Amino acid sequence: MSICLNKNEVPMIPDACPVCKVLLRSLDKLAFEYCGACADCAQSFVDVNKGAWDSGWRPSKGEIVARLQKRKEEPFFYVNDEYI
């Protein structure tokens, strides 16, 4: 399926994930279109709680901080200072 846009229209994808506030990468585009979050949040929070996510549940700040701490162990990961 393709989306036709007016040549002056730009799809609205934010700079940072609305859930964890980490800057979005090109690989996050499909995840954001799927669930409104980055690929890591989609895998860590959405896929394991899809029904709850669709009903409006979002991870707590503590859950987000715990996941970001784990991501810091990964190479080349930068975190927004909101959760530090």
C-alpha positions as protocol buffer text, in pm:
chain_id: "A"
residue {
  index: 1
  type: MET
  ca { x: 0 y: 0 z: 0 }
}
residue {
  index: 2
  type: SER
  ca { x: 134 y: 344 z: -82 }
}
residue {
  index: 3
  type: ILE
  ca { x: 31 y: 682 z: 45 }
}
residue {
  index: 4
  type: CYS
  ca { x: 6 y: 964 z: -203 }
}
residue {
  index: 5
  type: LEU
  ca { x: 88 y: 1304 z: -59 }
}
residue {
  index: 6
  type: ASN
  ca { x: 52 y: 1647 z: -204 }
}
residue {
  index: 7
  type: LYS
  ca { x: 404 y: 1758 z: -295 }
}
residue {
  index: 8
  type: ASN
  ca { x: 387 y: 2020 z: -17 }
}
residue {
  index: 9
  type: GLU
  ca { x: 267 y: 1769 z: 243 }
}
residue {
  index: 10
  type: VAL
  ca { x: 520 y: 1609 z: 477 }
}
residue {
  index: 11
  type: PRO
  ca { x: 427 y: 1310 z: 694 }
}
residue {
  index: 12
  type: MET
  ca { x: 427 y: 1406 z: 1062 }
}
residue {
  index: 13
  type: ILE
  ca { x: 673 y: 1191 z: 1252 }
}
residue {
  index: 14
  type: PRO
  ca { x: 824 y: 1348 z: 1564 }
}
residue {
  index: 15
  type: ASP
  ca { x: 1198 y: 1377 z: 1630 }
}
residue {
  index: 16
  type: ALA
  ca { x: 1175 y: 1172 z: 1950 }
}
residue {
  index: 17
  type: CYS
  ca { x: 970 y: 875 z: 2066 }
}
residue {
  index: 18
  type: PRO
  ca { x: 663 y: 995 z: 2259 }
}
residue {
  index: 19
  type: VAL
  ca { x: 714 y: 713 z: 2510 }
}
residue {
  index: 20
  type: CYS
  ca { x: 1087 y: 709 z: 2595 }
}
residue {
  index: 21
  type: LYS
  ca { x: 1193 y: 1045 z: 2444 }
}
residue {
  index: 22
  type: VAL
  ca { x: 1485 y: 886 z: 2254 }
}
residue {
  index: 23
  type: LEU
  ca { x: 1554 y: 1035 z: 1911 }
}
residue {
  index: 24
  type: LEU
  ca { x: 1388 y: 834 z: 1635 }
}
residue {
  index: 25
  type: ARG
  ca { x: 1603 y: 663 z: 1375 }
}
residue {
  index: 26
  type: SER
  ca { x: 1507 y: 565 z: 1023 }
}
residue {
  index: 27
  type: LEU
  ca { x: 1438 y: 208 z: 1141 }
}
residue {
  index: 28
  type: ASP
  ca { x: 1179 y: 346 z: 1387 }
}
residue {
  index: 29
  type: LYS
  ca { x: 954 y: 482 z: 1109 }
}
residue {
  index: 30
  type: LEU
  ca { x: 753 y: 162 z: 1061 }
}
residue {
  index: 31
  type: ALA
  ca { x: 722 y: 106 z: 1435 }
}
residue {
  index: 32
  type: PHE
  ca { x: 598 y: 462 z: 1482 }
}
residue {
  index: 33
  type: GLU
  ca { x: 337 y: 414 z: 1210 }
}
residue {
  index: 34
  type: TYR
  ca { x: 235 y: 83 z: 1374 }
}
residue {
  index: 35
  type: CYS
  ca { x: 200 y: 198 z: 1733 }
}
residue {
  index: 36
  type: GLY
  ca { x: 319 y: 557 z: 1778 }
}
residue {
  index: 37
  type: ALA
  ca { x: 649 y: 463 z: 1944 }
}
residue {
  index: 38
  type: CYS
  ca { x: 1008 y: 374 z: 1852 }
}
residue {
  index: 39
  type: ALA
  ca { x: 1105 y: 19 z: 1753 }
}
residue {
  index: 40
  type: ASP
  ca { x: 1253 y: -52 z: 2097 }
}
residue {
  index: 41
  type: CYS
  ca { x: 936 y: 60 z: 2279 }
}
residue {
  index: 42
  type: ALA
  ca { x: 730 y: -140 z: 2030 }
}
residue {
  index: 43
  type: GLN
  ca { x: 929 y: -452 z: 2109 }
}
residue {
  index: 44
  type: SER
  ca { x: 963 y: -392 z: 2484 }
}
residue {
  index: 45
  type: PHE
  ca { x: 618 y: -257 z: 2569 }
}
residue {
  index: 46
  type: VAL
  ca { x: 370 y: -280 z: 2282 }
}
residue {
  index: 47
  type: ASP
  ca { x: 423 y: -633 z: 2154 }
}
residue {
  index: 48
  type: VAL
  ca { x: 399 y: -786 z: 2501 }
}
residue {
  index: 49
  type: ASN
  ca { x: 89 y: -581 z: 2596 }
}
residue {
  index: 50
  type: LYS
  ca { x: -83 y: -514 z: 2263 }
}
residue {
  index: 51
  type: GLY
  ca { x: -436 y: -531 z: 2401 }
}
residue {
  index: 52
  type: ALA
  ca { x: -356 y: -300 z: 2691 }
}
residue {
  index: 53
  type: TRP
  ca { x: -162 y: -65 z: 2462 }
}
residue {
  index: 54
  type: ASP
  ca { x: -460 y: -38 z: 2228 }
}
residue {
  index: 55
  type: SER
  ca { x: -676 y: 42 z: 2533 }
}
residue {
  index: 56
  type: GLY
  ca { x: -451 y: 332 z: 2630 }
}
residue {
  index: 57
  type: TRP
  ca { x: -202 y: 171 z: 2872 }
}
residue {
  index: 58
  type: ARG
  ca { x: 150 y: 316 z: 2867 }
}
residue {
  index: 59
  type: PRO
  ca { x: 455 y: 206 z: 3066 }
}
residue {
  index: 60
  type: SER
  ca { x: 529 y: 384 z: 3392 }
}
residue {
  index: 61
  type: LYS
  ca { x: 824 y: 618 z: 3424 }
}
residue {
  index: 62
  type: GLY
  ca { x: 999 y: 346 z: 3627 }
}
residue {
  index: 63
  type: GLU
  ca { x: 952 y: 90 z: 3350 }
}
residue {
  index: 64
  type: ILE
  ca { x: 1086 y: 337 z: 3093 }
}
residue {
  index: 65
  type: VAL
  ca { x: 1388 y: 421 z: 3310 }
}
residue {
  index: 66
  type: ALA
  ca { x: 1464 y: 50 z: 3360 }
}
residue {
  index: 67
  type: ARG
  ca { x: 1451 y: -13 z: 2984 }
}
residue {
  index: 68
  type: LEU
  ca { x: 1669 y: 291 z: 2911 }
}
residue {
  index: 69
  type: GLN
  ca { x: 1926 y: 166 z: 3163 }
}
residue {
  index: 70
  type: LYS
  ca { x: 1943 y: -164 z: 2974 }
}
residue {
  index: 71
  type: ARG
  ca { x: 1974 y: 22 z: 2643 }
}
residue {
  index: 72
  type: LYS
  ca { x: 2271 y: 220 z: 2778 }
}
residue {
  index: 73
  type: GLU
  ca { x: 2464 y: -107 z: 2776 }
}
residue {
  index: 74
  type: GLU
  ca { x: 2417 y: -124 z: 2400 }
}
residue {
  index: 75
  type: PRO
  ca { x: 2680 y: 42 z: 2180 }
}
residue {
  index: 76
  type: PHE
  ca { x: 2602 y: 382 z: 2028 }
}
residue {
  index: 77
  type: PHE
  ca { x: 2296 y: 455 z: 2238 }
}
residue {
  index: 78
  type: TYR
  ca { x: 2223 y: 811 z: 2343 }
}
residue {
  index: 79
  type: VAL
  ca { x: 1951 y: 900 z: 2593 }
}
residue {
  index: 80
  type: ASN
  ca { x: 1755 y: 1222 z: 2642 }
}
residue {
  index: 81
  type: ASP
  ca { x: 1834 y: 1375 z: 2982 }
}
residue {
  index: 82
  type: GLU
  ca { x: 1464 y: 1367 z: 3087 }
}
residue {
  index: 83
  type: TYR
  ca { x: 1506 y: 1021 z: 3243 }
}
residue {
  index: 84
  type: ILE
  ca { x: 1861 y: 1053 z: 3378 }
}
